[in-house]
Each structure stands twice: as C-alpha cells, then as structure tokens.
Amino acid sequence: MKLLTSTPLGKLQVRNRIVMAPMTRNRADAAGVVGELTERYYVQRATAGLIITEATNISADAQGYPWTPGLWSAEQVEAWKKVTGAVHAAGGTIVAQLWHTGRVGHSDVRGGRVPVAPSAIGIQGQQHFTPTGPKNYEVPRALTNAEVRATIDDYEHAARNAKAAGFDGVELHGAFGYLPHQFLVDSANQRTDEYGGSIENRARFVLEVMDRLVGVWGEGRVGIRLSPTLAYNGMADSDPLATFSYLLEKLNALPLAYLHLMRATPDAERFPSWPQDTVATFGPLHRGNLIVNSGYDRESAEAVVSGGEAHAVSFGAPFVSNPDLVRRFEVGAPLAAADRATFYQGGATGYVDYPALEGDAPKVAKGYWLVQATVVDPAQFGKYTAVAGPLLASYGGRVLARGDVAEVVEGTVPRRPYFVEFPSYQAARACFHSAGYQEAIALRAGAATFDIVVVEGTAP
Ligand SMILES: Cc1cc2nc3c(=O)[nH]c(=O)nc-3n(C[C@H](O)[C@H](O)[C@H](O)COP(=O)(O)O)c2cc1C
C-alpha cells in the first residue's frame, strides 16, 4: 500500500502517509498544562507517520474552550517537552497545531472576558460548549488594529515555545471558523483597516502569521490547515473560490511543510455556488505537499494517495478508538468505533483505554530490560515499586523477577535489580522516558537517591 510508504513533508520525514488529525480532547488542567495521560495518549499513536496535536492556544486570550492546552507559559512548555520526548523515543514525529479561537468562545471560559474577533459579529444558530452546559454565542469585541498586531506577535511567541518544547514543527489552525478563518471570510470580517475589505486585506492576517511562523521554524517545518468549503461556525464566504485561490497562490511563496486541506461537510450543501470537490478544486493550487482530511477510510485514502492527488491523509475519529490504526490498515483489520460521549469529557476513559489489536504485538524482538534501582534507604523500595509498577504495566511492561535488596551492594549503597519484559524496544524506551516514570524517580529523590541503570538484554 502506498499509504504505508515513507515520504518527506518538507523537512518532516514521515514513515508512512497516515497522519493523526488534530483533535481537541479537553484533558489539560485549568492552567492549560498537559499531563501524563496526554503523553500516554500520543505515545500510543506514535506509529502514525505524523501526529498533529490537538489545537493548542497561543495565549490566554486565544482560549475558547475549557481544559484545552496552551503554549504560552513556561509550565506548558515543560509539560509538552515530556510529550514530544516520549513520542520521539517511540519513533514518532509530532507538530503542534497553533490555535486562536476568536469569536468561537464564551466569557464563561475566558475569566469573564467576551471573545474577540475581526468584527463584532456573533455566531447565530449554534451554541458553545462551557463547563456549565451549552450557551448561545455572545457578540464578540472587534480587535483594534494594535491588538491584531499583538495577536500576530502571540503566534510567533507560541511558535518559539513549540520549538523549545521539542516539537518537529507547527501547523496554523486556519480552518473550522477559528480566528484566522474569521479574518478570511467576508461574513465574519467587515473591518475597514488593512485587515478587512478586499480579499487581499482579508488574507493579510493569515499571511503575516505564516510569515512569522516560517521566520521561527525555517524551511519545511510549518503547515497550515484550511477548510475553504466548511460553513460551520458561521463561515459563509460570498466567494470561497476567489478568496482561497488568492491565499493559496500567496502561500506558494513560503517554503511550507504541507497544506492540510479539509473536505466539505454536509452543511456546505446550503451554498450551491461553492466548489463541490474541495480537493480537486484547491489541491492543485498548492505547489507543495498536500494532506487531505475528512471522512476517509483505508480504501479511499489509498486511492487518493496512489492516484497522486495527495501525499498523505489525516484521520480524526478513527485514531481516537484505534491507537494502532497504521497496523490495522496494514493487515486489513476491522476498526473499533469511537465513543463520542468521551471525546471531550476528561479523564482516562475513552482516551488511553482503547486497546490495540489483541495478540498482535509489533513484529520486533521482545526487549528484556535489567533495571537497577539504587537507594540510600532500602525501606524506600516499596514506595518506588508502588508508583513505578502500574506505570510499567501501562506500557505493557512486566516485572519477571526482582532481586534482593542486599543482592548487589556497592559501597554502602544497596542496589536492587529488576528484570522487566516489554512488548517492544519502543515501548520500553517510551516508558522510561515518560513523565510518569521520571516522576516516580523524582518522587523518591527527597528521601532516596535513585539511579536507574537500564540494560537491554536477551531472554534468559
Ligand atoms: C474529538 C475531535 C476533536 C477535534 N478537534 C480538532 C482540533 O482541535 N483541530 C482541528 O483542526 N480539527 C479538529 N477536529 C477535526 C478533525 O481533525 C478531523 O478534521 C475530523 O475528525 C474529520 O476527520 P475524520 O473523518 O477522519 O474523523 C476534531 C475532531 C474530533 C472528532
């Protein structure tokens, strides 16, 4: 299958053309910091050719939904570092999707501040997700010209933070009716300054942001997601063909990693004048790599890639419930259905508990690992085991044997060897690099000195 072959997407060398689409999962904390569950979620899906993270707020003001992560604070960067480190240890590639929700928010999730937008035009006929249930949209406050420029600075700041956090690149979320899309379409942008009016002016915001992102990341590491024919969130442009043709032509001047193009959803049927085939209409206008999305399955994805219309295909819902989607496509296995009720509800359920195919461990030699834990106070071993044991298990690790505390003594420091089996080298690496494992060690650091020596070996 061509889907399973590697390809460069700019400077991103992806090992297959099956991309994990960006998906908001609302598992960050109130400060927009991701935790160990998020790390495990992405590591489970690291066989994707490319992971595009859930949309990630570029600033506190960008936030429109509760429990969504950010990339503006040092604490957020530190947390993402653990995720990118673990995904890389598992052999994956990961870019951050940069997000500003604009008018698609609610003062209830913004500390009482009304959402901001290009113009003071509210979304009609839809409600917004808040911690206290769905609410009608408010009329947003129009950004001043100085605020538009400050928002562009915020994108650059977040792009720098994404680099510090160890990502392989960034994707501008320019789709689905969020701030960049709001600037593009005339139903949401009625500004009279240089960011509104003509198509050239409406495209200015996106082009200036993209320029900054490329300035930070250089060639081949910045992508953009666009949905020219998606009417959701009030995106009713009078002429999407003209608007997006202009934008794509201008984007061709930048050395991008890829264009991520979303197909139309059924609500576009309300606009008979819009192009009916998004990929055929807009795909050829982009001179670089193309990732397509929305409603593809194994066969239609293979057809679009082998027909040369796209370089790769991204999958959303299928990746929620099939962490081993790549493997399932490879062997033609059936897909598990995703439970929509747990998409945004928080916690481990519906997030990290979808199993991989049973009895189908990756075809690599099992890793046998000798873990030597060194502590000053032997009484600490029990506590360490209580924390590390379940973590090993969550990566498929199993302690086959453990030695006596007194078994190995170097000077006055007792060492205890653990003999652990993992299903794969990648699983073992991902586990030992995980935030949870590091924390298990750090937890003891006050009372004990921990020194973990990991030796890869063969079966006894
Ligand atoms: C739970 C969920 C969350 C999503 N969040 C985002 C997001 O943060 N950013 C984005 O660009 N698209 C988001 N999407 C859209 C997906 O990236 C994708 O476009 C959509 O699921 C269609 O692809 P599919 O048919 O393969 O599922 C989300 C979709 C789902 C199911």
The ligand as a Tripos MOL2 file, in Angstrom:
@<TRIPOS>MOLECULE
LIG
   31    33     1     0     0
SMALL
NO_CHARGES

@<TRIPOS>ATOM
      1 C1        -12.8610   14.8240   19.1040 C.3       1 LIG1
      2 C2        -12.4750   15.6910   17.9510 C.ar      1 LIG1
      3 C3        -11.7710   16.8570   18.1820 C.ar      1 LIG1
      4 C4        -11.3420   17.6590   17.1110 C.ar      1 LIG1
      5 N1        -10.5590   18.7650   17.3650 N.ar      1 LIG1
      6 C5         -9.9500   19.4040   16.3310 C.ar      1 LIG1
      7 C6         -8.9180   20.3510   16.5640 C.ar      1 LIG1
      8 O1         -8.5110   20.6170   17.7040 O.2       1 LIG1
      9 N2         -8.3640   20.9640   15.4810 N.ar      1 LIG1
     10 C7         -8.7660   20.6850   14.1980 C.ar      1 LIG1
     11 O2         -8.2400   21.2720   13.2510 O.2       1 LIG1
     12 N3         -9.7280   19.7610   13.9640 N.ar      1 LIG1
     13 C8        -10.2950   19.0940   14.9860 C.ar      1 LIG1
     14 N4        -11.1920   18.0800   14.7330 N.ar      1 LIG1
     15 C9        -11.4610   17.6800   13.3470 C.3       1 LIG1
     16 C10       -10.5530   16.5340   12.9410 C.3       1 LIG1
     17 O3         -9.2030   16.9570   12.8640 O.3       1 LIG1
     18 C11       -10.9660   15.9670   11.5730 C.3       1 LIG1
     19 O4        -10.9430   17.0250   10.6490 O.3       1 LIG1
     20 C12       -12.3590   15.3660   11.6100 C.3       1 LIG1
     21 O5        -12.4710   14.4280   12.6530 O.3       1 LIG1
     22 C13       -12.6640   14.6550   10.2730 C.3       1 LIG1
     23 O6        -11.7570   13.6010   10.0420 O.3       1 LIG1
     24 P1        -12.2350   12.0740   10.2050 P.3       1 LIG1
     25 O7        -13.4000   11.8890    9.2830 O.co2     1 LIG1
     26 O8        -11.0500   11.2280    9.8520 O.co2     1 LIG1
     27 O9        -12.6590   11.9170   11.6510 O.co2     1 LIG1
     28 C14       -11.6690   17.2890   15.7850 C.ar      1 LIG1
     29 C15       -12.4180   16.1340   15.5660 C.ar      1 LIG1
     30 C16       -12.7930   15.3180   16.6190 C.ar      1 LIG1
     31 C17       -13.5300   14.0380   16.3400 C.3       1 LIG1
@<TRIPOS>BOND
     1     1     2 1
     2     2     3 ar
     3     2    30 ar
     4     3     4 ar
     5     4     5 ar
     6     4    28 ar
     7     5     6 ar
     8     6     7 ar
     9     6    13 1
    10     7     8 2
    11     7     9 ar
    12     9    10 ar
    13    10    11 2
    14    10    12 ar
    15    12    13 ar
    16    13    14 ar
    17    14    15 1
    18    14    28 ar
    19    15    16 1
    20    16    17 1
    21    16    18 1
    22    18    19 1
    23    18    20 1
    24    20    21 1
    25    20    22 1
    26    22    23 1
    27    23    24 1
    28    24    25 2
    29    24    26 1
    30    24    27 1
    31    28    29 ar
    32    29    30 ar
    33    30    31 1
@<TRIPOS>SUBSTRUCTURE
     1 LIG1         1 GROUP 0 **** ****
